[in-house]
Amino acid sequence: MARRTRNKGIYLFLLLLPIFIFFSPAWMKGKLPIPADTIVGMYHPFRDVVWKGLTAGVPFKNFLITDAIRQQYPWRELAIDLLKSGQYPGWNPYTHAGTPLAANIQTALFYPLNILFFLLPFPTAWSIEVILQPLLLALFLFAFLTDIGVSKKAASIASLSLALSGFSVAWLEWNTTLHTLVWVPLALLGIERIVKQERLIWYLTLAFALVSILFAGFLQTSFYAIVVILAYAGVRLWLSGRKTTILKLSLVVIAVGALTAVQWVPTAKLLRYSAREIDQGDVLMRQDWFLPWQNLVQFVAPDFFGNPATLNYWGAFNYTEFIGYVGMIPLAFALTALFTSSGKKSFQEKFFICALVLSLIFALSNPLSRIPFQLNLPLISTAQPSRLMMIVDLCLALLAAFGLDRFFKDLRAGKGLNRHLLIALSITAATIGGLWVFTFGKTGIDMAAENLKVAQRNLILPTMLIVAAGITLMAALHLVKLRVKNKTIIHNSLFIVLFILTSADLLRFSWKFTPFSDKDYLYPQTETVRFLAQDKSPWRYITTDARIFPPNFSIPYRFQTLEGYDPIYIRRFGQLIASSQKGEPTLEPTPFHRIIRPDNYASPIVDLLNVKYVVSLTDLLHPKLEKVFQEGETRVYKNNQAFPRAFLIPNYVVPNSERQSLEQAFSMKKEDVNQSASIMEYRENEVGILVDSQTGGMLVLSDTYYPGWTATLDGTGIEIHQVLYSLRGTMVPSGRHEILYRYSEL
């Protein structure tokens, strides 16, 4: 028993070693696994500052994955900060003139690993959460594979393959998406254990895995993960004759649904009020929606089309969505499992082959995969199918384990080269050879010479790997045929060589793509930031250039803006901003593709929404703008026509239609409103206003209207109206009154 435990420990050490090496910049140099280098390297006002003597600017590694610093990190940091201050993080007033926070599933408010944020400084806890993703994924997959009888050698290589796969590396620093995959192997392990022994601990394990997936912070991949887990459980239990266990499992699923309702109920409500259905535009016309057929070559040559980290990617946008590399050697053995005759396959092998085929069918563009989008099915029709790459990589890693396991068993039995492995190696080698021919031959396809050179350079390593793998396998088989007495040495040596080749392959691939940044670059202070921060009154800003304070950067600095980057922004607010951009009240649907960044500072809507500052990289000439600050290229202008955050409309007329309400918003003049309202208190979930007026009227708070807000007038509940198309309003009588707004999702 002790020897078996020690043996398993050796394999676990080998498995985790490459992952620890991958994260060495974090634990050796104190760097953060987050693209903070793009903050100071790409955006103003940070580029106006010389950082660490780099007068030419801070070099940044990967411009493509800035979502982590524009979405996930700011949302989670705000939510945790509010929790620590004793507030429920229901509302985010810092983007979109106010928007739900906890209801936004990408905030991942209830994710179990968030306990780290209450024990450690936020950047440190964030880094640990990022690092835990591949570590836990590798451990859970290893546990599942060995539990179903796969050898430790095969399980080690396959688990590493998934932990540092294309999907894992591409989505690693989001710190949400990959977490939905992390718990899938643990759920599968729980199901297997339930089949073998119905103990409470395994039901709880399965329930915890399901809850973690749903709380991880990415709706689409959570859905894929749950579908795979439930399908596996249903088929596995049905075929094993455990029909009563299916009923128990159903109760677990119901309990999980009830427990996670605290997240999905508010999220469902937000989706109902969001612009998600119109924001994507015509998805079937988008080049980046489905996995392009030509990008299948990235399974053998991940950087055939270049790499965004080296600024030479020339394939379909974008690399992150399409990369599914699992390593050259694991891929070859996954193909071996595919070609193995059906009679030799286990249930697990058959199941994941089916899952792989179905995932590829619906990830690629074809008549069948286009049906959900042509039918405009709710939720599904707004989900990008290329993200099925998560299931594709999971299946490939599992199939690689089955192929490797069969190979090691055949080797131990003294058998020759398995014909299925020979076919797999031949197909892989032929694909690489074909790509070489393609890049050198006259294909009739118009391709830039520089792009061909990129492809050729990035074929060298895959070619070397497949040659090295072939030589290694042939040498091992030759030694076996020589009837060497100590075959254990041959088996272990072969495993070590294959493991080292796979580790080197995946580490090179992962390091090339993944940035590690200095802590000093994470939302640093500049003179522009300090200037804006000194204004303690309620105000908002907009920018005239995408290179300034990109959407959601306002959150870490606790600035407020109309801008925002969110796939589920509120529809009415988005329509108001779309009209503002056009300069006229129009209800024509306008997709923003998740990013709202109004720059029409001349619009009356900008004034109405309390935009006091306009930030630009060029001089602006407009009667209402006054230049008040400049740092480097960044200029700050004060808008002298900005409305106060709260104001009174004495003779408010209730509009008869949405269009009339929008026209009202455009017709508002600062001099026509009563400015007798003043903000007493402005917090994330609570706004207090004092009104002292002789006329009374409609009190307008220029924050986005959303159900969940309640209001009281001198302690008595009053109704909140949606006014001026998307703002909050309450009727206030004459006299001196206190109005208190509170937000609650309960």
C-alpha positions, 0 to 999 in steps of 0.5 A: 500500500505504501509503495503504491501511494509513493508511486502515485505521488511520483506521478503527481509530482511529475504532473504538477512540475511543468505547471509550477514551472509555467507559473515561475514568473509569479512565484519567483519574480512576484509578477501577476498572471494578468495582462496589466502590462497592456494598461500602461503600454496601450492606454492613456493617461498611463502612456503619458507617464514614463514607467521604470525609465522606459521612455519609449513606452512599456512593452506589452505581451498580448493585446488580445486578452485585455478582457481580464483587466477590462471586465473580470478583475474590475467587477470582482474587485468591486464586488469583494470590496463591497462585501468587505465593507458590509454591503451587498454588491447589487449595483455598479454605479461606475459604468453604463450610468449604473448597472447590476453587479451581482446579477452579472454572472461574470462577477462570479460573486458566489464562487467558492474559491472567492474565500481567498479574497477575504484572506489575502490582498486582492491581487495576490488572491486573484493570482492564486485563483488563476494558478489553481485553475490548471493545477486543480484541472490536472489533479481532478482529471488524473483522479478520474482517469486512474479511477476508471482504470487508466494507467498513471503514465497515461493519466499524467500525460493526458492531464497535463495536456488538458491543463495546458491545452489551447482552451486552458491557456487562452482563457486562463487569465479571464479567471472565470471561463476555465473555472467552469472546466476545472470541476468537470473531471471532479463531477465525472469522478463523483458519478463513477464513485456513485456507480461503484458505491452509493456513499453520501460523500460522492453525492456531495462531491458531485453537488459541490462540483455542479455548484462551483461550475454554475458559480464560476462566472461564465454562463455559456461554458457552464451550460456546456459543462452541465450538459456533458456531466448530466448526459454522462451520468444519465447514460452511465447509470442507465447502462449500469442498471442503476435506475433508482440512482438516477432518481437520487441524482435528479434530486441532487440536480434540483437541490443544486438548482435551488442553491444556485438560484441566488445567481441564476434568478437575478441573471435571468432577470438581467437578461430579460432587460438586456440588449443581448438579443440585438447586440450581436448583429447578424451572427451568421455573417460574422467570420469569428462566430463559428470555428473556421474550417481552416483553423482545424490545422491549429490542432497540429500547428497552433501558430500556423496563422501566427500568434497575437503575442508576436503581433503576426497573427493573420488568421480569422479573428480571433485566436483566443476563440479558435485555439484548441491545441492539446500537444502533438503527442497527445493528439496522436494518441487521441486519434489512436483511440478514435481508430480503435475498433469499437469492441475494444472501447470502454463506455467512457471512450465511446461516450467521449468520442460521441461528445467530441464529434457532436462538439465539432459538428456544432462548433464548425459552420454547417447546415446543422450547426446554423439551425439554432441561430436561424430559429433564433432560439433564446440564449443559444442563438446568442452563444458563440459556438466556437467556445465548444472548444472547451468540450473538444479539448476535454474529449481529446485529452481523455481520448489521449489517455485511452490511446496512451493506456492501450499503447503502454499495455501493448508495450508491456505485453510485448506487442508490436506497433499498433496499426491504429497508432501507426495510422494516427502518426501517419495522419498527423505527419501527412497533415504537417507535410501537406501544410509544408507543401501548401506554403511552398506550392502554388495554391492559387490562394492569394496569401501575402509572402510574409504570412507564408513565412510565418506559417513556415517558421511555425511548422518547424517545431511541430515537424520536429516533435512528430519526428522525435515522437516517431523515433522514440516510439520506434526505438522503444518497440525495437528494444522490446523486440530484442527481448531486453530482460528489464522491460520496466526500464524501457517502459519508464524511459519511454514514458519520461521521454514522451512526458518531457516532449509533451511538457516542452511542447505545451510550456513553449506554447503556453509561455508564448501566449501568456503575460505576467506583469509587474504589480506596479502596472495594475491600475496605477495612479497618474496626474490625470487620475488624481485630478479627476479624483479630487472632484468629490461631487457626483459626475461622469466622464466620456472619452473621445478616443478608444485609447483613453480609459477603456470601458470599465477602467472607471471601476478600479478608480471609482469614477463614473461614466456612460461607457461600459463593456458588458455583453448584457448591458440594459437595452433601454440605456443602450438605445438612449446612447445609440440615439445620442451617438446619432444625434437624434431620437431614433428607436432603430436597434443598434448593436454595440457588440458589448462595448458602449463608448459614446464620444458625441460630446455635442449631444444633449444626452451627454449633458443630461446624463451628468457628463462633467468631463470629456477626456481627449487626445486632441484639442476640442473646440466647442462652446460648452467645453473648457480645458481644465487639465492636461498630462502629456497627450491627455486633455481633460475638458469640463462640460459647462452644460452638464446637468446635475445628477438630480434635478426637478422637472416642475411641469412634467408631461407623461409621454404616450410612447417610447419615442415620445419619452426619447424625444423628451430626453433630447429636448431637455435644457439645463435652464428649464429644470429646477436645480433645488435637488441636492445629493446628500449621500451617494453609495453603490446601493443607496442614494439620498436626495434632499429636495426643497421646492415651491412647485414640486414635480418629477424628480429625475435621478440621471441613473439607469432605471432598473427594477430592484430599486425602491424609493421612499419619500420622508420614509414612506414608499413611493413609485419609481418611474422610468423617465426620459427613456431610461432614467429614474424618476419620482413624483415629489410634492412641494416643500422640503423632502428627503428621498431615499433610493435603495437597491435590492435583488431580493 
